[in-house]
Amino acid sequence: MLVGVPKEIKDNEYRVAMTPAGVQQLIEQGHQVLVETMAGDGSRFPDEQYARVGAKIVPTAADAWGAEMVVKVKEPIAVEYPLLRSDLVLFTYLHLAAEEKLTRAMIDSGVTGIAYETVEAPDGSLPLLTPMSEVAGRMAVQVGAYYLERPHLGRGMLLGGVAGVPGANVVIIGGGVVGTNAAHIALGMDANVTILDTNLDRLRFLEHVLHGRLTTVASNSYNIAEAVQIADLVIGGVLIKGARAPRLVTREMVSTMRQGSVIADVAVDQGGCVETIHVTTHSDPTYIIDGVVHYGVANMPGAVPRTSTLALSNATLPYVLRIARRGAEGAMAADPGLAKGLNIYRGEVTYAAVAECFNLPYAEYVA
């Protein structure tokens, strides 16, 4: 199979979909790889490293997109929509529930769109979303600590406090991968951490494995309102597979928060779990509503591309190799979990949550 690796062009997105090591494995198995020039520069993988393992370095995005399968990191943006076509397999993060224009562009193009974030392991976990959720959860705390500083219009608090001065109150909505990693870092910085989740077994597990100033709370609208009112930093980490994130923190709740407190909503790439959040960029990451600093960067891991690229490619490479060897249909027939990643196929929406989000017809894919 001919595999293309284009350069990511989303604002300040420095990740690349494949490392030279991954490209080498594809080539060793008899495939050809087109890498757009400078695609790996942001992650410190220069063209020379790809060329050394046998990749063909191509000068334009159109060249890389001309492959049979394109492997990316982020969803296509508007200037890339014309590159979608019916004989192309696109394997990347799509987050279609937050992207109606992209969803319709993919339907119109006939492209086969397989989304990292809905590929499932046999136990129902999300193996291709997990590594970036780990990164984003950890980053959310350091971002929050940064924007709590007074020069960035925060409350002027040190996250962990010092002797005789209490640390900040960090409230984490959701106890999944994002929430667990955020709690791990916040507790390590001596903050006071509250995690809210609807799954009591999950809360019991977190109490068992996390140590420090940790409080677990059953998640409901009353308890969320109580928690955010005294929060210095709120981290949104709610996930519903493939669907838009539920808005659990309302505008009214935000209005009760302390002046200079911070919201970092990691769920923003699925629409956000905070009503007042909207997508921002690394170039312009924050805005203020009711005196509360909002951070809504949808590609947070793109700021630490070396770590993120390695973590992501470790997870995606086995699937890339499978699709390259068997073709998309063959690979999905052999792996029902990969088939759950199929969101768009032959002009139809094949993921129920996406179809429901935009009131579009749903077509079940049968491998």
Buried (B, 14 or more C-beta within 10 A) or exposed (E): BBBBBBBBEBBBBBBBBBBBBBBBBBBEEEBBBBBBBBBBBBBEBBBEBBBEBBBBBBEEBBBBBBBBBBBBBBBBBEEBBEBBEEEBBBBBBBBBBBBEEBBBBBBEBBBBBBBBBBBBEEEEEBBBBBBBBBBBBBBBBBBBBBBBBEEBBBBEBBBBBEEEEEBBBBBBBBBBBBBBBBBBBBBBBBBBBBBBBEBEEBBEBBEEEBEBBBBBBEBEEEEBBBBBBBBBBBBBBBBEBBBBBBBBBBEEBBEBBBEBBBBBBBBBBBBBBBBBBBBBBBEEBBBEBBBBBBBBBBBBBBBBBEBBBBBBBEBBBBBBBBBBBBBBBEBBBEBEBBBBBBBBBEEBBBBEBBBBBBEBEEBEBEE
